[in-house]
Amino acid sequence: MKLKKDPAVTKKFDEYPANVKEKLINLRQLIVETANIIPTIQELEETLKWGEPSYLTKKGSTIRIDWKPSKPDQYAMYFQCTSKLVPTFRIIYRDTFRFEGDRAIVFTLDDRIPEEQLQHCIKLALTYHTVKHLPLLGA
């Protein structure tokens, strides 16, 4: 898989406080690792959308990650709010994650990330347009 990088994303990561940057870099790594194990993904694009690090694939739905100074103790992974992604995650992982509406999985800076479950959510987002017609996205 080819990772197409935008230098503006590196600059954005450098603007985060050190403790937050580490958390977001971990989310980024999980997204890249997940894309690498999906055979149908040839390219993952890393860019800025709405000023946030964003990850796109040809047949997927955009994933964004960010931290906001207005909520300094939390950071999030954002998904297209009009998709079935977060509503599906809420059914499957209601006892695992905290959600913000139909758009995000929210973490506190102290959370231990359940990587296997989050990787499943990332996989569903990166392949969304091939699974959106399936009950619970084929989960």
N, C-alpha and C positions, 0 to 999 in steps of 0.2 A: 504494500500500500504506500502511496506517495502522500506525504504531508506537505501541503502548500501553505507556507507561512507568510503572514503579513508582518513586517517589522514594527508596525504600530502596536501590535499585541504585546511584544516584548516591552515596549515603552510603557504601556498600560500596566503590565505586571510590576514594573519598577516603581510605579506611583503608589502602589498599595503599601500599607504598613507591613513591616517584616513578618509579623505573626500571621497576618491575613494572606500575604503573598504565598507563604508556605502552604496554607490550606488550599488556595486556588490552584497553585501549581500541582498539588496532589489530585485535584479534580481533573485538571487538564490531562495529567498523565493517565488517569483512568479512562478518559474519553479516547485518547490516542491508542492505548492498549486494547480497548474494546474494538475500535475500528480495525486494528491490525488482525484481530481474530475472526472477523466477519469476511468470508471469502468473496462476497459480491462487491465489497467496497474496494475500489481502485484508487480513490483519492479522497482525502479529508482536507477540507479547506479551513484554515484558522484565520479569522479576520475580526474586525470590530463591527458590531451592529449595535446601534444605540449607545455607542461608547463602551460596550462590554465585550470581552473576549467571547467569540462565537465560533461554532463548529458546524460545518455543513457537509453533507454528502449528496450525491446525485439523486438518490431515491429516499433520502431521509428528511426529517424535520429538524430545523435549526435548534441547537442546544447553546444556551448562553450561560456564563457563570459570572458572578459579580459579588461585591461587597459594597455596602452603602454607608457613608459616615453617619447617616441619620439613624441607623440601627447597627452600632459598632460591635455588638456582641454576636452578630450573625452574618452568614453569607448564604448564597443560594445557587441552585442550578435551575435555570429557567427553560421552559418549553413553550411552544406555540399554544396560546391560551384557547384557540378555537379547535385544537386537535383533540383526539380522544386520549392523549397520553396521560396527563395528570389524573383525569377521572379514572382511568384504568389502574394507574399506580395506587390510587387511593383505595381501590377495591382489593388489590393484591397485597399491598404493603401498608395497610391502615395502622398496624401496630408497630411498624418499623420506622416510618418517616413522619415528619411534620410537613404540612403542605400550606401553601399560600394560594388560596383560590384554585383556579384551574391552570395556574401558570408556573408554579415553582415547588421544588423540594427545598426546604429551609433547614440549615444546620446552625448550631451555635459553635463558637470557637472551641468549646470544650468537648463537643461530640466526638465519639469514635464512629467513623463512617462504616456502615455495613457494606463493604465493598462488593461482595457477590450480588447482593440485592440491587445496589446502585448500578452495577455493571449491566444487570438485566434491563433496568430502565433505560440506560444509555443505548443498549443494543436495540430496543424497541424504537427509540427515537431515530437512531441512525438508519433504520430500515423501514421507517413508518409508512412510506407510500407503497410498500409491498405487503404490509400486514394490516393496514387500516380497515380493510373489509372483514377481517376475521374477528370472531367473538373474543373479547379481552386481548385483542391484537395478536392472537395466537399464543399468548403466554401460557 
